[in-house]
Amino acid sequence: MTTRAFLGLTMSCARCHDHKSDPIQQRDYYALAGIFQSTETLSGGRRDAYVDPDLALRLPAAGVVHNATAEMDDKGFHRIDPNRAMGATEGALEDCAIRIKGEPNQRGDTPRRGEIAMPGLAKLPAISAKESGRLQLAQWIVSPANPLTARVMVNRVWARLFGRGIVASVDNFGVTGEKPTHPELLDHLAVRFVEGGYSVKKLLRAVMLSHTYRQSSASDPGRLKRDGANELFWRMNPKRLELEAIRDAMLFAAGSLDFARPAGLQIAGNGGKGKVGRTRALLDETAAYRTVYLPVLRDLLPEIYKTFDFPEPTQILGKREVTTVPAQALFFLNSRLATDAARETAARLGEVGGDEARVRRAYLLLLGREPARDEMAEARAFLAENSSDWTSLVQSLMAGAEFRYVW
């Protein structure tokens, strides 16, 4: 995950054997694994006691009253304590032996932590016997001399803005990945990103003020024939809004979107199956807050998240999938969020000015434009046939592609 996230390399292939396509040896994998094996992950709980591994005794910490009824893990921590976050610290320092063919009980040589020797990449700073190597790994990843980190990041930003990366395989910069369509541009943006102090804000500003980003999505027959996939970015690709923007746009049209950040933490429980209770989200998809503030539990994603291609939280996905499935249409027809938002939006249209004025307000509110002549006629015919059902008219506009896409 670390190498895919920061370097765009599928290093996990080298767990069982030398990488079949990229210049990554099995020794490199286990030299990196030793750093993580020497790291202790802290669960985020409150340590009320310490554990003596030899005597297997749990004793109360000084000045702390031990709560015997609270569920604790095997290291003396209360288990997801809402006032503490997960973290990492130095663990039992040891190198990781190579597992022959990936078999856990068949041990081979033991490379030293951090002795990664991939061609084209600098060596990690020296790791002493008294440290895990996490600091040196971090320094190596963000070093200006590292040819991958900045390129991977700017490519992900480009893919987010244009719908397609300069390297289309945003998580794979290896031999089996896609070749960059504009390698010089990728190099330029990477250098600019590093010189700008790794500021994503500066990078976004530079790209979004460019002529390439500000092009329309209008097609051109000649260019379409030569480059139908738009690999040369001669126009803007129409983009479907992501889940967060779709949901926020519906609540905004309804006038119910709360821009404030919800107070406190929105997670309760301890993750276990005991009497204390399981982990749960205190806000769900019907809450009026911006979607970015709603809690995401890895194993308990709401159905709307799955319907609109929200990434699996346990995996790395540099670019979200964009699927078109029947469940998306059913969401706009039947979900509580869609029906409530449509009813509240219809109520905002008012009664003044007659049907034409209200239809114009609906189009302006939902699509950012006035209706064409044929659209006005169709809307009025729909209202006449359906007893002036403004909620259904609004809901049909929300279900349309124009509401869900940026053109």
Buried (B, 14 or more C-beta within 10 A) or exposed (E): EBBBBBBBBBBEBBBBEBBEEBBBBBBBBBBBBBBBBBBEEBBBBBBBBEBEEEEEEBEBEEEEEBEEEBBBBEBBBBBBBEEBEEEEEEBEBEBBBBBBEEEEEEEEEBBBBBBBBBEEBEEBEEBEEEBBBBEBBEEBBEBEEBBBBBBBBBBBBBBBBBBBBBBBBBBBBBEEBBEBBBEEBBBEBBBBBBEBEBEEEBBBEBBEEEEBBEEEEEEEEEEEEEBEEBEEBBBBBEBBBBBBBBBBBBBBBBEBBEEEEBEEEBBBBBBBEEEBEEBBBBBEBEBEBBBEBBBBBEEEBBEBBEBBBBBEEEEEBBBBEEEEEEEBEEBBEEBEBBBBBBBBBBEBBEEEEEBEEBBBBBBEBBBEEEBEEEBBEBBBEBBEEEEEBBBBBBBBBBBEEBBBEEE
